[in-house]
Amino acid sequence: MIVASQIGMSRAVFNRKFKQATDMSPKSMRLNHAAMKITQGTNFNVAAMEMGYVSSSQFSREFKGCMACHPSNGVSKKKHNKVNTLPP
């Protein structure tokens, strides 16, 4: 993880401190942000690239694991209600 190394932390320590501060893991925050973009009409491949994923298949697997739906199907209204809103 680039951010962790830039501030002199291991990835595990950074993830733990991030989760303590936000109640979310960095990956969960990225996927929630992607879910918000998808519900706003962004193509899932575009959302994957904007979130830093090089592989759309990796993004799809992680998204499905976190959100319990495939990103190409969109995020259901029920799941969208669980998505944390992020400040602009």
C-alpha positions as protocol buffer text, in pm:
chain_id: "A"
residue {
  index: 1
  type: MET
  ca { x: 0 y: 0 z: 0 }
}
residue {
  index: 2
  type: ILE
  ca { x: 156 y: 323 z: -117 }
}
residue {
  index: 3
  type: VAL
  ca { x: 4 y: 549 z: 149 }
}
residue {
  index: 4
  type: ALA
  ca { x: 127 y: 328 z: 433 }
}
residue {
  index: 5
  type: SER
  ca { x: 484 y: 327 z: 303 }
}
residue {
  index: 6
  type: GLN
  ca { x: 479 y: 703 z: 245 }
}
residue {
  index: 7
  type: ILE
  ca { x: 397 y: 767 z: 608 }
}
residue {
  index: 8
  type: GLY
  ca { x: 631 y: 499 z: 738 }
}
residue {
  index: 9
  type: MET
  ca { x: 378 y: 238 z: 850 }
}
residue {
  index: 10
  type: SER
  ca { x: 331 y: -124 z: 760 }
}
residue {
  index: 11
  type: ARG
  ca { x: 18 y: -206 z: 565 }
}
residue {
  index: 12
  type: ALA
  ca { x: -131 y: -388 z: 865 }
}
residue {
  index: 13
  type: VAL
  ca { x: -77 y: -95 z: 1102 }
}
residue {
  index: 14
  type: PHE
  ca { x: -217 y: 152 z: 849 }
}
residue {
  index: 15
  type: ASN
  ca { x: -528 y: -64 z: 795 }
}
residue {
  index: 16
  type: ARG
  ca { x: -584 y: -97 z: 1170 }
}
residue {
  index: 17
  type: LYS
  ca { x: -549 y: 278 z: 1232 }
}
residue {
  index: 18
  type: PHE
  ca { x: -764 y: 361 z: 929 }
}
residue {
  index: 19
  type: LYS
  ca { x: -1037 y: 129 z: 1052 }
}
residue {
  index: 20
  type: GLN
  ca { x: -1019 y: 276 z: 1403 }
}
residue {
  index: 21
  type: ALA
  ca { x: -1065 y: 626 z: 1259 }
}
residue {
  index: 22
  type: THR
  ca { x: -1335 y: 549 z: 1002 }
}
residue {
  index: 23
  type: ASP
  ca { x: -1499 y: 220 z: 1112 }
}
residue {
  index: 24
  type: MET
  ca { x: -1421 y: 92 z: 760 }
}
residue {
  index: 25
  type: SER
  ca { x: -1126 y: -78 z: 600 }
}
residue {
  index: 26
  type: PRO
  ca { x: -957 y: 110 z: 314 }
}
residue {
  index: 27
  type: LYS
  ca { x: -1089 y: -154 z: 71 }
}
residue {
  index: 28
  type: SER
  ca { x: -1445 y: -123 z: 202 }
}
residue {
  index: 29
  type: MET
  ca { x: -1429 y: 254 z: 166 }
}
residue {
  index: 30
  type: ARG
  ca { x: -1309 y: 224 z: -194 }
}
residue {
  index: 31
  type: LEU
  ca { x: -1585 y: -25 z: -275 }
}
residue {
  index: 32
  type: ASN
  ca { x: -1853 y: 187 z: -106 }
}
residue {
  index: 33
  type: HIS
  ca { x: -1735 y: 487 z: -307 }
}
residue {
  index: 34
  type: ALA
  ca { x: -1751 y: 275 z: -624 }
}
residue {
  index: 35
  type: ALA
  ca { x: -2104 y: 162 z: -532 }
}
residue {
  index: 36
  type: MET
  ca { x: -2213 y: 523 z: -500 }
}
residue {
  index: 37
  type: LYS
  ca { x: -2067 y: 601 z: -843 }
}
residue {
  index: 38
  type: ILE
  ca { x: -2242 y: 298 z: -996 }
}
residue {
  index: 39
  type: THR
  ca { x: -2579 y: 399 z: -845 }
}
residue {
  index: 40
  type: GLN
  ca { x: -2527 y: 744 z: -999 }
}
residue {
  index: 41
  type: GLY
  ca { x: -2494 y: 582 z: -1342 }
}
residue {
  index: 42
  type: THR
  ca { x: -2118 y: 535 z: -1380 }
}
residue {
  index: 43
  type: ASN
  ca { x: -2022 y: 225 z: -1577 }
}
residue {
  index: 44
  type: PHE
  ca { x: -1871 y: -37 z: -1345 }
}
residue {
  index: 45
  type: ASN
  ca { x: -1550 y: -56 z: -1551 }
}
residue {
  index: 46
  type: VAL
  ca { x: -1506 y: 321 z: -1522 }
}
residue {
  index: 47
  type: ALA
  ca { x: -1578 y: 305 z: -1147 }
}
residue {
  index: 48
  type: ALA
  ca { x: -1318 y: 27 z: -1112 }
}
residue {
  index: 49
  type: MET
  ca { x: -1051 y: 233 z: -1287 }
}
residue {
  index: 50
  type: GLU
  ca { x: -1137 y: 545 z: -1084 }
}
residue {
  index: 51
  type: MET
  ca { x: -1095 y: 343 z: -765 }
}
residue {
  index: 52
  type: GLY
  ca { x: -749 y: 230 z: -873 }
}
residue {
  index: 53
  type: TYR
  ca { x: -829 y: -120 z: -994 }
}
residue {
  index: 54
  type: VAL
  ca { x: -635 y: -227 z: -1302 }
}
residue {
  index: 55
  type: SER
  ca { x: -833 y: -548 z: -1344 }
}
residue {
  index: 56
  type: SER
  ca { x: -1210 y: -521 z: -1378 }
}
residue {
  index: 57
  type: SER
  ca { x: -1239 y: -890 z: -1288 }
}
residue {
  index: 58
  type: GLN
  ca { x: -1057 y: -832 z: -957 }
}
residue {
  index: 59
  type: PHE
  ca { x: -1282 y: -533 z: -888 }
}
residue {
  index: 60
  type: SER
  ca { x: -1587 y: -744 z: -970 }
}
residue {
  index: 61
  type: ARG
  ca { x: -1481 y: -1024 z: -731 }
}
residue {
  index: 62
  type: GLU
  ca { x: -1408 y: -784 z: -446 }
}
residue {
  index: 63
  type: PHE
  ca { x: -1725 y: -584 z: -509 }
}
residue {
  index: 64
  type: LYS
  ca { x: -1938 y: -898 z: -509 }
}
residue {
  index: 65
  type: GLY
  ca { x: -1775 y: -1016 z: -185 }
}
residue {
  index: 66
  type: CYS
  ca { x: -1835 y: -684 z: -10 }
}
residue {
  index: 67
  type: MET
  ca { x: -2169 y: -577 z: -157 }
}
residue {
  index: 68
  type: ALA
  ca { x: -2326 y: -921 z: -223 }
}
residue {
  index: 69
  type: CYS
  ca { x: -2416 y: -828 z: -581 }
}
residue {
  index: 70
  type: HIS
  ca { x: -2231 y: -806 z: -911 }
}
residue {
  index: 71
  type: PRO
  ca { x: -2138 y: -449 z: -1011 }
}
residue {
  index: 72
  type: SER
  ca { x: -2268 y: -492 z: -1368 }
}
residue {
  index: 73
  type: ASN
  ca { x: -2615 y: -553 z: -1223 }
}
residue {
  index: 74
  type: GLY
  ca { x: -2593 y: -221 z: -1046 }
}
residue {
  index: 75
  type: VAL
  ca { x: -2638 y: -177 z: -676 }
}
residue {
  index: 76
  type: SER
  ca { x: -2989 y: -252 z: -561 }
}
residue {
  index: 77
  type: LYS
  ca { x: -3178 y: 12 z: -367 }
}
residue {
  index: 78
  type: LYS
  ca { x: -3161 y: -214 z: -59 }
}
residue {
  index: 79
  type: LYS
  ca { x: -2782 y: -235 z: -80 }
}
residue {
  index: 80
  type: HIS
  ca { x: -2751 y: 136 z: -162 }
}
residue {
  index: 81
  type: ASN
  ca { x: -2913 y: 217 z: 171 }
}
residue {
  index: 82
  type: LYS
  ca { x: -2623 y: 38 z: 341 }
}
residue {
  index: 83
  type: VAL
  ca { x: -2360 y: 234 z: 147 }
}
residue {
  index: 84
  type: ASN
  ca { x: -2199 y: 495 z: 366 }
}
residue {
  index: 85
  type: THR
  ca { x: -2205 y: 837 z: 213 }
}
residue {
  index: 86
  type: LEU
  ca { x: -1871 y: 1005 z: 179 }
}
residue {
  index: 87
  type: PRO
  ca { x: -1813 y: 1379 z: 196 }
}
residue {
  index: 88
  type: PRO
  ca { x: -1760 y: 1540 z: -147 }
}
